[in-house]
């Protein structure tokens, strides 16, 4: 019998405790869309955060997390998360986590924890105006209907977009029934058939099932896991719509900042992602994660290596 979303989430963050600072993760899985042997980066990021949280008291919550993807982590082999206790202060705690496989460091994360205190200043950006999620198709329905249009000859997509639709998204949203439901605010941009050539993507997401638990740590870890999902596609989509094809794309690092811990991942949240620059082979993407009522709950950013197929260069 298939696991529920909550059961899978619990399984993702259940470790064998080797000692006070070392945790073994037996449950890894590959990237949401790609069937290769590498574990999904968002999973590594959130598991390392969970391992670090196992060494701090509950009143301390993560405020900033910085990570580097050093080399591929093979999902069929357990990973050891080694936590180093850098600082234990009254208001801040700092941990470094190394993911080790076969005696090799594959992933490094640093996280700062903060105990809540009275705000000296309060301000935030305004949430962008986008269609509400109820008015949008789920990605599962969008993939099925867009595939039918393509197969019936009513829509022609560029090669990279066709691959995204027929292989990657079909696998993630139709075949695998992903843990998260996604609803894209602009499918024309996502699949490139009506692109405004902006390096941007806005996608509503939530778990596809209601979680029975109010465990804020599980909700936080699952949000951290998915914070990596839309960033790179946001930077690449406009180029794909113009015929660009890549030979390599991979995240180099990932950073996440929590501004508010009052949220649930089974309620709709908006991933608002934009790439401000891509140059010298590296694409830089920033993201904001909004609660539906307009509260900015987190920000993220990452760099990724992108290489054109056969030396191809796309300039917009």
N, C-alpha and C positions, 0 to 999 in steps of 0.2 A: 504494500500500500504506500502511495506517495505521501511524503511528509507534508504537514501543513506549513504555512509560511512561518508561524511562530516556532514550530518544532525545528524547522531548518535553521532559523535564526539562533535558537538555543544551541543547536549542534555546532554551528559555526564558531561559537565563542565558549565552548566547553573544552577546557584544556586538561591535560594530565600535569599536575603540579609536581615538578621534579624536586624543587626546593623553593625557598622564599622568593627567589629572583628568576627562576627559569621555568618555562612552561612549554609543553609539547602540544602542537596542534596536528591532529591526525586527519581532520576534515578540511581539505582544500578542493577547490574546483577551478576549472579553466575560465578564461575570459568569457563574459556573457555571450559573446557572439562567435568567438574563434575556437575551433576544436583542437588547437595545437596543445602541446604539453605544458605550457606556462600557466601558472596560477593567475587568477584575476588580481590586478593591482589593488583595486578597491578593497578586496578581501584581505590582502596582506596588510594594508593600511589600517583597516578597522580591527583586525586581530591583534596587531601590535599595540594599538591604542587600548584594547581590552586587557592585554597582558600588563601594560603599565598601570591601568586602573586597579588591577588586582593587588597593587603594592601601595595604594593610598587609601585613606579613609573617605567615607562617602560624602562628607561635607566639601571636599575638594573636587572641583569639576574642571575638565580640560578647557583652556581658553585658546591655545594655539598649538598646532601640530605641524611639523615639517618633516618630510620624508624624501629619501632618495632610493630609486630603483637601481640597484647596483648590477645585478644580473638576474637571469630568469630563475624563478622558483618553480620546480617541477611539481605539478599538483598531485601526482601519484606517490610522492614521497613526503613523510611527515616533516614539519618544520619546527625548529626549536626557537622560541622567542626568549632572548637573554636580556633581562632588564637591569640597567645600571642606575643606581640611586645617586643622582648628581647633587641634588639639593633638597633638604627638608626644612622649609621655613615656616613662619607663622601664617603667612598669607599666600605664599607661592611654593610649589613643589615642582622639581624638574626631573624628568626621567629620560634616559636614552634606551632605545630598544634595538637589538640586532636580531634579524631573522637569519638563522643558520641552517644550512642543509649540507650534509656530507662534509662537515668541518669547514664550510666556506660561507662567509658573510654575503648574503644575497640582497639584503634590504636593511636600511638604517632609518630609524625614526627618532625624533626628539619631540617631547611634549611638555608643555607647561600646564600645571594645574593651579587653580585660583580658588580661594574661598570667597564666597559672595560678600560684598560690602556695599555700603551706601555710595551711590553715584555722585561724583563731583560735577560731571557734565552729562547732559543727555541730548542727543540728536541722532538722526539717521536719514538716509536717502528715502525717496518716495518710490514705492513699488510701481513698476511699469503697468500700464493698462493693457491687458490681454484678454482674449475671450475666456470665459469661465470654463472649467473642465467639463461640465455637464453638456456644453454645446459642442464639444469636440469628440471625434472618433477615438476610440482606444487604438493603440498602435497595432494590436492584433487585427482589428477590423480594417484599419488603414492599409496594412500590408496585404490583406486578402483582396480588398477592393482595387488597390493600385496594381497588384499582380494581374487581376482580371482585365483591367484597362490595357495593360501592356500586352498581354496574351491575345487580346481581341484586336490589337492594332490601333487602339485609340490613343495611345501614349507612347512616345519614344524617349527613352532615357539614355544619357551618356553612360559609357561602360562602367565607371566607378559607382555611379548611382544605381545602375542595374544590379551590380554585385551587392551593394548595400541592401537593396530591396529583396532580391531573389535568394540570397545566401545568408547574409548576416542578420538582417531584421527578421527574415522568415524563421531562422533558427531560434533567435532570442524570444520572439513574441508569439509565434504560432506553434512551433514544434516543442520548444522547451517549457512554455508557460512560465515565463520569468517571475521571480518573486515580486517584482514591482510592476504595477500597471503604469503605462506612460501615455500621455496625450500631448502631441506636438501642436503648438499654436499656429504653425505655418508649414504645412506639408509640402507646399510648393518650393520652399527653401530646402526642406529636409531631403527631398528627392530631386530637386534641381529643375523641375519642369516649369517653374515660374519663379525663378530666383531674383531677389532684389540685390544680389551680390554683396550682401552684408555678411561679415564674419561673425555671425551671431545665431544662437538657438535658444528658444524659450520652450520649456517642456514641463508640463504638470506631471507629478509623480506621487504615488502612494503604494503601499503594499496592496497586493490584490485580494487580501483577506484582512478582516478586522483582527487585531491582536487582543487576546484576553488579558494580557498583562499590562500593568502600568509601570513596569520597571523602566525607569528613565535611562538606565545604562544600555539596555537592549535597543531602545528607540534611538539613542545617540549613536551606538555602534552601527546600526543599519543605515542611518543617514550618512555616516562617515563612509560606509562601504559604497553607497551610490553617488557620493559627491564627485567621484572620478568618472562617472559614466558618460556625461554629455560634453565635457570640456573639449576634447580633441575633435569630435565631430563638428562642433560649432566653428572651429577654426578651418576645417577642411571642406565643408559643404559647398561654399561659393566657388571654390576652385574645381571641385568635382563637377559642378554644373556647367563649367566651361570646357570640360573634356580632360581635365588633369587626371592622371593616374599615378599612384604612388607605388614604389617598390618596398618601402619601409616606413612604418609609423609606429612610434612607441613613446610612452611617457618616460620622462627622465626624472621628474620629481613630482611631488604633490604637497600642497599646503592647505590647511583648513583652520579657520578661526571661528569659534563659537561665540556668538554675542548674546544668545538667549537659550536657555535649556528647557523652556516651557513649550514643548511640542510633542506631537505623536507622528510617527511615520506612516500610520494608517489613515491620517488625514491628508488631504491634498496639500502639497507644497510645490512651489515654482522654482525650477532651476533656470536662472537667467544668465546665460554664458556668452562671452564676447572675447574675440581675439583682437588685441590692439596692434600686434606686430608679428610678422613672420619674416625672418631674415637669417642668412648664413646657415640655413638648414634647420633652424630651431623656431618652432611656433610657440608663442606665449599666449595663454588663455586665462581669463579671469571669470569668476562666477560669483553670483549672489544667490542665496537660497532663502526664499520668502515663505513665511507662513501665509495662509490664505487671507487673513485679516490685515495683511500689510506689514507685519512685523518682520524685520530682517533678522533671521535666526542664525545665519552663518555666511561666511565668505570663503572663497577658495581660489587658488590659482595653481597653474602648473606650466612647465615647459615640456615640449615633446619634440623628438627628432622626426623630421619628415623628409624623405628623399624621393625625387621624381623617378618614375619608371623610365629606363633607358636615358637617364640624365635630363629628363624633361623639366622645364621650369614654367610655372604658371604665375603671372603677374597681374594683379588686379588694382 
